[in-house]
Amino acid sequence: MINNPVPEKLAHVAARLEQNNMQVIYAEDRMAARAAVEKLLQPGASIGLGGSATLQECGIMELVRRPEYRLIDRTRPGLTPVQLEEKFAEALTADVFLCSTNAITEDGMLYNVDGTSNRVAALVYGPKKVIVVAGVNKIVPDLAAAVERVRTVAAPRNAQRLNKNTYCAAHGVCKSCGQPMGAGCGSPQRICRNFVVSTAQAKKDRICVILVNEALGY
């Protein structure tokens, strides 16, 4: 449970996540988030990663590259496509998987949309522990708002970062706003392919959400 004083909105979201069998840690800022992650990691642990601007902004990428951890480094320069796929597969059996989330609803659900889907695969099953670091900007009222947040914020920014030839990369917004969850563009480079909603978890505290009282990532 959260021990530090927290804003009422974050306290409410934390309580709902805990009702869904997720562990919650409150962090006042990105440095506190990094410190919280460090406390959760054990020397010698194997660590997998999901692509995340949030982890970069918190300095967590530098943390997990320390020699006391065994990082399954999907970001290492020079990886061939085959080697990258091997890293994705290895991360599914990691001791710890680190990532962010596209959205958190006020009633305690995580919403994530992936193209390659190594991140959502690890979130759902595999690694012994999943640590999700999320800024306050990821909190939305409900699932419908989570869907639209991905279409208007997360997907366009990620498509631009990855230099994808998609409608959202060119226009800054998905062409399917207001349509059902799975709707999207017809581009072969589309990054919205699997849509995962995480609610009540079977393994209590396997997923740990670090709620950061700062806007982070997208």
Steps between C-alpha positions, in 0.01 A plus 500: 500500500606863459663648811571859390233773482355498151259714301141385534469401133810282511395345830167402343666345194748318724220352707321373190820348358555322831144366486608347168786319679772736378767638731523879501788728596464878502790713376493879528728547198720316250792471739279338760372265229855393416573443869186289533603282206847456646351375829297240310795360302717223643869457407536241227144545377432459130315805369291537186379830356209640307565802282433801723570873498401501868783264598744723313373817666527347849859383452392139540677392182833604652408324826432160341828510307695471823720189516309350795202434273467280194329724248340339196588802291267544204650846438858388437629651174560262213241237586375316194124439463557138603698603808232751595234230483719284722520783754121537495458128564761491776330790678184290540684285755676786681493541875377856451342678204500880496266713291250783511133495402296690244226586748366429849129539563368653819339166585834317493546354153814512286449552127775422253524485121800346321618420151775243553328416830799374696405749772137396539602133482734545798244706687241224469715193569857384546736717707484441875455871570380785280577858604290765327621859541234755411470876529185676612432597138413137423193506727166524317138482618403171333578248228346711225731785596793256506425396142489862387816586692691241299354634175570864572823484704685169536465347153581815300804582715632143484437471127693822447783380727524175304473676161194300400307575183159527663213748503560587866871568443415741221199670659564469874177314563345165405250504214270273704425726795152430633483156339513161680819403682656286226446745216802662338680581179584252225872571499729192501710695752210545741615471864154444655443125461429344840281667763537383861292599803642384834250476784489258797823299507523132593845541659481765766773766477666347193434834330637797692386844385721792600274806481708813447361844583659646188422493127724242334521344156205473266 
